[in-house]
Amino acid sequence: MNDDTPQPKANDTRQSGDAELRWRLILGGGEAEGTGVELSGVDLKRDATLDALYGEERKGGLGGSSPRVARWLGDIRGYFPAPVVQVMQRDAMERLGLRQLLLEPELLESVQPDVHLVGALLSLNQAIPERSRETARAVVRTVVEELERRLAQPTRQAVSGALHRAGRTSRPRAGDIDWNRTILANLRHYQPEHRTVVPERLVGYGRRLPQVSREVVLCLDQSGSMASSVVYAGVFGAVLASVRSLRTQVVAFDTAVVDLTEALTDPVELLFGVQLGGGTDINAALAYCQGRIDNPRDTILVLVTDLFEGGDEEEMLRRVQAMVASEVQVVCLLALSDEGAPAYDHDNAAALAALGVPTFACTPDQFPGLLAAAIQREDLAGWATGNGIVLTAPEEGG
């Protein structure tokens, strides 16, 4: 900042807690706004940053000047809490065309990292100049590490627990009996006179799980509307790749198909292997995934897409039908994000639902539970309904 005004902390809402002051900041002043509130100090600065983005005269309000934009980005971080900053950054990119300016390293250092910013950077991946690449990677890594802290442990716990439960058997060999669980399961058969439990049902560990007992294929639509979903899916892919007894593959597609499985050890590298934007050929992507499935009955294919197919729709549906018939567990996520489903092709969604493919939007926090249910071969539609998720319904008469 280039003045001596004391700068507030990002969560300072002392002045802005007043309802009239809030309305003044929302309405932007002028003869008709009617609050009569005079601004001063910090709130005057807040108003200026809002006006640069949302004011009626804002055309060119931030101009094309990198220093001016950098100062504005710094201002909003000083005057508003982080969630508001993230919304304003997204609006600035959409309203004022700041995407190209974000290729400048000094601007990248000024922004508040979040999933949407990562999506914007990935969409600009090929255009990022060499001088900005390290800064861009640092921004992406900050967000990825934050997501891993939030999602890794619950994912590993849910998936590992499901794998162990799926490996148990009710007809164990003598050396595989889980006596603690067997006793608990048969307490009602306790014989007081003999002071013992007569087990009618044995619970076993099962044989040791094979090196790979389940396969997970994440098939990711790279179209621009799926940016947040791709970011979350990339992080989940890296987490799942670290789980024993899982074979995880990640495939991204637009009109071409790219296999990102080898990059699973580094989710940042994986995400920079994605090229957001372009057309969509879901059928071609499913054909590739189908060819990579070794054990259909033990495979969970998660298709993340808005279902706007630019390829052969009929062939896509036939291919899904064939995978379902081979006992692949197929689930279609219209979104894997906290924002609900974007616009999507309702006809294709209904057609997939008619084939028995659960089709719905899923939040990142729900995803570990979804995978656990799939590993245990539960009814995924029933799981979704039980978790308050609205499923796409088949068309009547379909």
C-alpha positions, 0 to 999 in steps of 0.5 A: 500500500502507498499510504499511511492508513492503518491496514486491518487484518483480513477478518476485521469486521468491526466497522463493516458489521454495521448493517447500513455500512454493509448496504452502502458498500454493496450499493456503491453510493450515489444519489439513489442508494439512500443509506446516507452513510459517509465512508472514511478510513479503511471502509473508504479503501474497501469501497474503492476496491469494490468499485474497481471490480463492480462499479458501473464505470468499471470498464477498464477500472483495473486497466491492463496494467500489471502493477495496478492489478497487483496493488488491487489484489493486495488491497482485497487481501488486506480489506476482506476475509479469505472467502470473500477474496476468493470470490472477488478474484474469480469475478475479476477473472470473469468480468475483467479478463484478468486471466492473461495478467495472471501469467505474470509472476508478481500477480501470482504472488499476490493472489489468494490460492484456491481451487478455482485459481488452480483451475484457471492456471491449468486452463492457461497451462500452455500459455504460462511463460517460463518466468511464471512457471515456478510461481504457478507451480508453487500456487498449485502446490499450496492448494494441493497440500491443503486439500491433501491435509483435508482429504487424505486421512479420511480417504485412506481410512474409509478405503482401507477399512472397506478393503479389510471388511470386503476380505472377511469371510463367514467360512474361514479356515481354522487359522483364519478365524477372527476369534474376537469378532466371532465371540462378539457375533455369538454372545447371544449363544452364551451357555451359562452352565458351561461358561462358554459361547457356542459359536454358530457363525464364524467370522474370519479374516479371509485369506490375505488380500492379494497384492491388488484386490480392487482397481479404481479408474478415474476418468476425467473430463477436461472441459472448462466447466469441470476444472474444480472437479479435475483438481479434486480428482487429481488429489484423490488419485494421488491419495488412492495410489498410496493405498495397498491393495488398490490399483489406481489409474487416472485418465483425462480426456477432451477429444484426445485421451491422456493417461496420467497414471504415471504422474500419480506420485506427484499430484502437481505434476498430474494436474499440469498434465491436464489441459482444460478446455476443448471438445469432449469425446467420452466414448473414446475415453471409455474405450481406452479405460475399457482396454485397461481393465484386467478384472472387471468384477473388481473394478470401479470406474468413476466417470467425472463429466458433465456428459456433453458428448461430442463423440458418438453418444449411442456408442458411448451408451453401448460401451457403458452397458457392456462394462456394466454387464461385465460387472464393472461398477460404473458411477458417473459424477456430474461434479466432484466439488463443493458447488453442486452439479454444473450444467449437464446433458440431462438426456445422457444422464437419464440414459446412464441411470436407465443402464443402472449407472448411479449419476449424481454430483458428489462433494469431496467430503462424500467421495471417500464414503462412495469409494468404500461403498463401491469396494464392498459392492454395496448398492451405490444408488442406495448409498447415495440416497442414504447420504441425501444425494439426489440421483438422476432418474431414468426417463419415464418409459426408458 
